[in-house]
Structure formats: structure tokens, C-alpha cells
Amino acid sequence: MDNALCRMNGCDFPLFAFSHCRDVVVAVSKAGGFGVFGAAAYTPEQFEEELAWIDAHIDGAPYGVDVLVPETVDARVTSFTSNAERAAAISAEHKAFTADLLGRYGVHIPEDQQTRIREGAGITPENGQKLMEVAFRHPIRMIANALGIAPPEMIAEGKKRGIPVAALVGAKEHALRQAAAGVDIIVAQGGEAGGHCGEVSTLVLVPEVVRALKGAGQDIPVLAAGGIMTGGQMAAMMAAGAQGAWCGSVWLCTPEAETSPAFRQKMVDARSRDTVRSKARTGKPARQLKTAWHEAWDDPAGPGTLPMPLMGMVSEPSFAHIEKAVVNGNEQARDLVSYFVGQGVGLVEAERSCRQVVQDFREEFAEAVMGLNAMLED
């Protein structure tokens, strides 16, 4: 396919695959799409190792990275400079609430592991900046940022190196701010999306963003994101003005993904109504598979969720122990298994390889476009 994004990023088909798993990134890029490696879960040292592995296995195919450099930080955590300080700020009430909730499902975490996260990991502006520096040392073809305006350093370095900078937005106002800041690609992500997302649906957001950018005289390609699980949906969004699709959830039910067999089965069984937009995992609204964890933390009777990144320091060790408990035969813990996933989960019918997903997208896209063309000819 020949369009602005394919020319800009060097891919054959403008299907962008966001994933925290290096295997997914490599598989999608080698299949003709464009893998985007999510950095948020890694320390700079770990991120360096992951990107070196990608470079060694991707056979020269193009790929990008996604880092999180939050534009705004909750006033309650601005004074902390280390994860040790952040862990110490988590109250005994929140720790006890977590332990009690997990205990109801037979999951137990040693007290010294309840909020343990490696130094250098976690979603903070300083960590994001360090991850960005690592990314620019590798042959990436795009760098993306979310949770606010892309940092000036990212935009400047991208222009210096000829690397497009993308920004995820959930409203047309955000898209206009990003364009004015100098980003090269807008990812318009609707509220159906997994992970951090806004409230406007993809069907409304994409044409709204395309129209707003055009009206402002900004010639910036737009990627549609949020709930897109098929090539037909991709074609629909491109008919609405997008230049391609950015997908995350569809890759989670592949054997290459970082997800567990237990979660992949829950994806196959889930309905689109089984997700929830909640602060109960990161401290900011993010869509994920709904469980008793979310119901408890979102209940007004509870202690309330913590701000980013403190909430992640509570949730991530908890979910790691939940997964471990399931592997060890605790069927009760399976009820708590969760991950970031969008409403498109209702379209997942079976596990497929990444290559098969890309192929299915290509075929469905072509079929949808030919169907539209046939209507015009009639």
C-alpha cells in the first residue's frame, strides 16, 4: 500500500501493532505491518536489552517504540525521587486492603514484596526521559508518546534524526495541541481502547480529529485506534480519513504475546461489556478486563485508588502473584486474572499467530474496500 504512513515509516501495510512483547513486534514487522514496542514496564537497562534483541531478530524490518512521559504529575507524588520513597508513602491501610482482597482468593504476597518495583521502573517523567534516550540509540523508525504533549526533547531529537514522533490523543483539542507542538503523526485513540484512554468513541473521534487538523492547516497523518480488531474496521476508519490503524488488544491473544494462557482464555470467553475503564491499575483511567479487583478499588467504601505511579506499585506485584497462583493450581485466583484490553475483546474468537492476524487484516481490508468499490460501480 502506498500512503503517507507507509512512506514515512517504511512498512508495507499501515497496521501498527502496539505491544509490550518484543516477539510480537518482530513478528508483525516481518509480516509487513509495523511493530511498536511499549517501554513503560521496563527500566532503561532492561529496555536496552529488549531493543538489542529486536535489532538482532527483526531482519531490518521497520519498528517503533512507545514511551510514557506524563505531562502532568499528581501533586501528592512530585517530591518523591525514588521508588523506595514512593513505596514508603503507600499507607498501611492500602496495603491491608490489598492483602485482604487477594486473601479472599487464596493469593498471598510476602509483606516485603507488596510494593516492590525495581528502581528505574514505573511511569514517571524522569523514567520516560531515560527510556527515550535509550530508544534513540537504536534504528527505530518512529517514537510515540502518551499521557500528554510529547516532550520538546523528543520532538527536537526526532526531527534531528529524521524519526517521526507520534502522539496518542483522546480528544480533538489534544490533537491540535500536539500538532502545534510539532509532532508528525497523531494516533486518535477512542474510549474503546485498552490501556489509558479517553471517553470519546473511535467512530466519532477519528473524523473529528481529521477535520480539526485539516481546518487548522495541519497536514498530519492520523492513525485510528480503539476497538479495531478486523481489517473491515480498519478500512472503515481509513474511509473516515485515517491513514492506518493502531491496534493493541488484538495481539494479546497470540502465542507470541506476554499474556498468560489463563488470560488468553478469558479473552476468548469475554464479551465487549466485560471491560472497565478504571484507575485501579495505574492511577489513571485505563481500560482492562473487569474483575473483583476493580470492583473493590472503585467502591466508594474502599480506601480509594492511589495516584500514578503509586497505584502501579500496588497493582503490578499483586497481578504477578495472581498469575503465579493460577500456574500453581489455584483456580480461585483465576477470577482475578486481568490485563489491559479494549472492548474489541468481544470479537476475539480464538488464539491466532501474529502473522495470521496480519494476513487476516490484509484480506478483510481488501474485501471491505472491494465491496465499497462495487457499490459505487453499481
Number of C-alpha atoms within 10 A of each C-alpha: 10 10 13 15 23 18 12 16 18 18 24 20 21 25 27 26 28 24 24 22 20 21 21 26 30 28 22 29 28 22 19 21 27 30 32 31 27 22 27 20 16 21 19 23 13 15 21 19 13 18 22 14 14 20 18 11 15 19 11 13 23 25 28 28 26 26 24 24 26 21 13 12 13 11 8 12 16 10 9 12 11 12 20 14 12 16 18 11 13 16 12 10 11 18 15 13 16 20 18 14 17 21 13 11 18 14 22 18 17 7 11 7 12 21 24 15 17 13 12 20 22 24 21 21 16 14 21 26 19 17 27 26 15 15 22 18 11 14 15 19 23 26 25 26 25 20 18 17 23 26 18 12 12 23 19 15 16 20 15 9 10 12 22 22 25 29 26 28 27 26 21 20 14 18 26 17 15 21 21 12 14 17 26 23 25 26 26 32 31 27 25 27 30 28 23 22 26 19 15 17 20 23 20 12 23 29 21 18 26 23 16 16 21 11 10 11 9 15 13 18 21 30 29 34 32 30 29 27 25 22 24 20 19 28 24 18 23 19 13 17 19 24 22 24 28 25 27 25 28 25 26 28 26 21 17 18 20 16 18 19 16 15 19 21 15 18 28 16 14 20 16 17 13 17 26 23 25 22 23 26 30 24 19 21 17 23 26 27 27 22 17 15 20 20 14 18 22 16 11 10 8 13 14 14 23 23 18 21 22 24 20 22 25 25 19 18 16 24 20 12 20 26 22 15 20 19 15 10 10 15 13 15 23 19 16 23 23 26 23 20 28 32 25 24 30 18 17 22 13 12 19 17 17 27 18 14 20 24 17 16 21 21 14 18 19 15 15 17 16 12 11 14 11 10 8 8 6 5
